[in-house]
Amino acid sequence: MKASDWISVEDRLPDVDTMVLICTTNNKCGISSMYIPKDCYGKVLGEKEWRGCGAMKNAITHWQEIVLPKKEKE
C-alpha cells in the first residue's frame, strides 16, 4: 500500500456494497462499505452512508479498494 492509494472521503466515496479498507482520524484501520438506508418497505430514507456505529462513521477520513491477489492457474 502506498499513501497515494488512499482516497479522501472529501474527494470521493466508494460504491454501495463494495468492501473497502478505511482509515480514521485516530489512525485506526478497518473494513467497511457504503449502503443506502431504507425502511422495511424499501423506501429510501437518505443518501448513502458508511456501515457501522456513528462514532466510527464520523471518524473515517480515507479509504481504498481491497485488491485481492490474482489466482494462479494450475
C-alpha positions in Angstrom: 0.0 0.0 0.0 1.2 3.4 -0.9 0.0 6.7 0.6 -1.3 7.6 -2.8 -3.6 4.6 -2.8 -5.8 6.2 -0.1 -8.7 8.3 -1.3 -10.1 11.1 0.9 -13.8 10.9 1.8 -13.9 14.6 0.8 -12.8 13.6 -2.8 -15.0 10.6 -3.4 -16.9 7.8 -1.7 -16.8 4.1 -2.7 -19.7 2.4 -4.5 -22.5 0.9 -2.4 -21.8 -2.7 -1.2 -18.1 -2.6 -2.1 -16.0 -3.6 0.8 -13.0 -1.2 1.3 -10.2 -0.6 3.8 -10.9 2.5 5.9 -8.7 4.8 8.0 -10.0 7.0 10.8 -8.9 10.2 12.5 -7.1 8.3 15.2 -5.1 6.2 12.7 -7.2 3.1 13.2 -7.9 0.9 10.1 -10.7 -1.5 9.4 -13.1 -2.7 6.7 -16.4 -1.2 5.9 -18.8 -0.5 3.0 -21.5 2.0 2.0 -25.2 1.4 1.9 -28.4 3.3 1.2 -30.7 3.4 4.3 -34.2 2.1 3.5 -37.3 1.3 5.6 -39.0 -2.1 5.7 -40.9 -1.2 2.6 -37.8 -0.4 0.6 -38.4 3.4 0.7 -35.1 5.3 0.6 -34.5 7.2 3.8 -31.4 9.1 2.9 -28.2 9.2 0.9 -25.6 6.5 1.0 -23.6 6.2 4.2 -21.0 4.1 5.9 -21.9 0.9 7.7 -21.0 0.8 11.4 -21.5 2.8 14.6 -22.0 6.6 14.4 -18.7 7.4 16.1 -16.7 5.3 13.6 -18.6 6.6 10.6 -17.9 10.2 11.6 -14.2 9.4 12.1 -13.5 7.9 8.6 -11.1 10.1 6.7 -9.7 7.9 3.9 -10.5 4.6 2.2 -9.0 2.4 -0.5 -10.2 -0.6 -2.6 -9.3 -4.1 -1.5 -7.3 -5.7 -4.2 -7.1 -9.4 -4.0 -4.1 -11.3 -5.4 -4.6 -12.8 -8.8 -5.4 -16.5 -8.8 -2.6 -18.6 -10.2 -3.6 -21.1 -13.0 -3.0 -24.7 -12.1 
